[in-house]
Amino acid sequence: MPTYQYRCSSCGFETEVFQRMSDDALTTCTDCGKETFERVISAEGGFMLKGSGFYSTDYCSKPSPKGSESGGGCSTGSCPFAK
């Protein structure tokens, strides 16, 4: 379920609410009780990838010991292990 941010235009109270996308927007402020609650667009939160497989380092092999000829690391050169 998405998190929506609401702000009351009367008292300035702000809160975040978990709601289904199909739910109606809230209109009554939970702090002052007036019908001036509005859903606001926020840049907070955002899209987050968790778990293995989402980072360039997940596809890199660790570097080989010094003196080895294989070198290890990523073929793209963007891996922090490839130095």
Phi and psi restraints in degrees (value plus and minus 20) as a CYANA .aco file:
   2 PRO   PHI     -94.6   -54.6
   2 PRO   PSI     136.5   176.5
   3 THR   PHI    -122.7   -82.7
   3 THR   PSI     106.8   146.8
   4 TYR   PHI    -131.1   -91.1
   4 TYR   PSI     123.3   163.3
   5 GLN   PHI    -123.2   -83.2
   5 GLN   PSI     113.8   153.8
   6 TYR   PHI    -141.1  -101.1
   6 TYR   PSI     128.3   168.3
   7 ARG   PHI    -158.0  -118.0
   7 ARG   PSI     117.8   157.8
   8 CYS   PHI    -109.8   -69.8
   8 CYS   PSI     106.4   146.4
   9 SER   PHI     -97.9   -57.9
   9 SER   PSI     -32.0     8.0
  10 SER   PHI    -107.1   -67.1
  10 SER   PSI     -73.8   -33.8
  11 CYS   PHI    -125.3   -85.3
  11 CYS   PSI     -30.8     9.2
  12 GLY   PHI      63.3   103.3
  12 GLY   PSI     -16.3    23.7
  13 PHE   PHI     -82.7   -42.7
  13 PHE   PSI     116.1   156.1
  14 GLU   PHI    -145.6  -105.6
  14 GLU   PSI     124.0   164.0
  15 THR   PHI    -174.1  -134.1
  15 THR   PSI     142.3   182.3
  16 GLU   PHI    -133.1   -93.1
  16 GLU   PSI     119.4   159.4
  17 VAL   PHI    -152.1  -112.1
  17 VAL   PSI     112.7   152.7
  18 PHE   PHI    -103.0   -63.0
  18 PHE   PSI     101.6   141.6
  19 GLN   PHI    -161.0  -121.0
  19 GLN   PSI     134.7   174.7
  20 ARG   PHI     -91.8   -51.8
  20 ARG   PSI     134.4   174.4
  21 MET   PHI     -85.8   -45.8
  21 MET   PSI     -46.5    -6.5
  22 SER   PHI    -103.2   -63.2
  22 SER   PSI     -31.2     8.8
  23 ASP   PHI     -90.7   -50.7
  23 ASP   PSI     127.5   167.5
  24 ASP   PHI     -89.8   -49.8
  24 ASP   PSI     129.8   169.8
  25 ALA   PHI     -87.1   -47.1
  25 ALA   PSI     126.5   166.5
  26 LEU   PHI     -94.2   -54.2
  26 LEU   PSI     124.5   164.5
  27 THR   PHI    -143.1  -103.1
  27 THR   PSI     -41.7    -1.7
  28 THR   PHI    -117.0   -77.0
  28 THR   PSI     104.3   144.3
  29 CYS   PHI     -85.4   -45.4
  29 CYS   PSI     112.1   152.1
  30 THR   PHI     -98.9   -58.9
  30 THR   PSI     -29.4    10.6
  31 ASP   PHI    -117.1   -77.1
  31 ASP   PSI     -72.3   -32.3
  32 CYS   PHI    -123.5   -83.5
  32 CYS   PSI     -34.5     5.5
  33 GLY   PHI      64.8   104.8
  33 GLY   PSI     -19.5    20.5
  34 LYS   PHI    -101.4   -61.4
  34 LYS   PSI     139.4   179.4
  35 GLU   PHI    -106.5   -66.5
  35 GLU   PSI      28.3    68.3
  36 THR   PHI    -144.0  -104.0
  36 THR   PSI       5.6    45.6
  37 PHE   PHI    -102.3   -62.3
  37 PHE   PSI     111.8   151.8
  38 GLU   PHI    -151.2  -111.2
  38 GLU   PSI     122.4   162.4
  39 ARG   PHI     -98.4   -58.4
  39 ARG   PSI     110.4   150.4
  40 VAL   PHI    -134.2   -94.2
  40 VAL   PSI     132.3   172.3
  41 ILE   PHI    -108.0   -68.0
  41 ILE   PSI     110.2   150.2
  42 SER   PHI    -144.8  -104.8
  42 SER   PSI     131.3   171.3
  43 ALA   PHI    -112.7   -72.7
  43 ALA   PSI     -19.6    20.4
  44 GLU   PHI     -96.7   -56.7
  44 GLU   PSI     149.3   189.3
  45 GLY   PHI      57.3    97.3
  45 GLY   PSI    -128.2   -88.2
  46 GLY   PHI      70.3   110.3
  46 GLY   PSI    -197.7  -157.7
  47 PHE   PHI    -105.6   -65.6
  47 PHE   PSI     110.3   150.3
  48 MET   PHI    -151.8  -111.8
  48 MET   PSI     110.2   150.2
  49 LEU   PHI    -121.6   -81.6
  49 LEU   PSI     108.2   148.2
  50 LYS   PHI    -144.8  -104.8
  50 LYS   PSI     132.4   172.4
  51 GLY   PHI      81.9   121.9
  51 GLY   PSI     158.8   198.8
  52 SER   PHI    -101.2   -61.2
  52 SER   PSI     134.9   174.9
  53 GLY   PHI      78.4   118.4
  53 GLY   PSI     -21.7    18.3
  54 PHE   PHI    -126.2   -86.2
  54 PHE   PSI     -24.3    15.7
  55 TYR   PHI    -139.1   -99.1
  55 TYR   PSI     131.1   171.1
  56 SER   PHI     -81.7   -41.7
  56 SER   PSI     -48.4    -8.4
  57 THR   PHI     -92.5   -52.5
  57 THR   PSI     -36.6     3.4
  58 ASP   PHI     -92.1   -52.1
  58 ASP   PSI     -39.4     0.6
  59 TYR   PHI    -125.3   -85.3
  59 TYR   PSI     -14.4    25.6
  60 CYS   PHI    -115.7   -75.7
  60 CYS   PSI     129.1   169.1
  61 SER   PHI    -113.9   -73.9
  61 SER   PSI     131.1   171.1
  62 LYS   PHI     -89.2   -49.2
  62 LYS   PSI     131.3   171.3
  63 PRO   PHI     -84.3   -44.3
  63 PRO   PSI     129.0   169.0
  64 SER   PHI     -97.2   -57.2
  64 SER   PSI     142.4   182.4
  65 PRO   PHI     -79.2   -39.2
  65 PRO   PSI     134.9   174.9
  66 LYS   PHI     -77.9   -37.9
  66 LYS   PSI     122.8   162.8
  67 GLY   PHI      72.1   112.1
  67 GLY   PSI     -29.6    10.4
  68 SER   PHI     -99.4   -59.4
  68 SER   PSI     128.9   168.9
  69 GLU   PHI    -107.7   -67.7
  69 GLU   PSI     -38.2     1.8
  70 SER   PHI     -90.4   -50.4
  70 SER   PSI     -54.1   -14.1
  71 GLY   PHI      62.9   102.9
  71 GLY   PSI     -56.1   -16.1
  72 GLY   PHI      44.0    84.0
  72 GLY   PSI    -186.6  -146.6
  73 GLY   PHI      62.8   102.8
  73 GLY   PSI    -194.3  -154.3
  74 CYS   PHI    -102.8   -62.8
  74 CYS   PSI     133.7   173.7
  75 SER   PHI     -98.0   -58.0
  75 SER   PSI     -40.4    -0.4
  76 THR   PHI    -102.7   -62.7
  76 THR   PSI     -39.4     0.6
  77 GLY   PHI      63.2   103.2
  77 GLY   PSI     -18.4    21.6
  78 SER   PHI    -112.4   -72.4
  78 SER   PSI     -20.3    19.7
  79 CYS   PHI    -102.6   -62.6
  79 CYS   PSI     113.9   153.9
  80 PRO   PHI     -87.1   -47.1
  80 PRO   PSI     -36.9     3.1
  81 PHE   PHI     -98.1   -58.1
  81 PHE   PSI     -42.2    -2.2
  82 ALA   PHI    -110.0   -70.0
  82 ALA   PSI      72.8   112.8
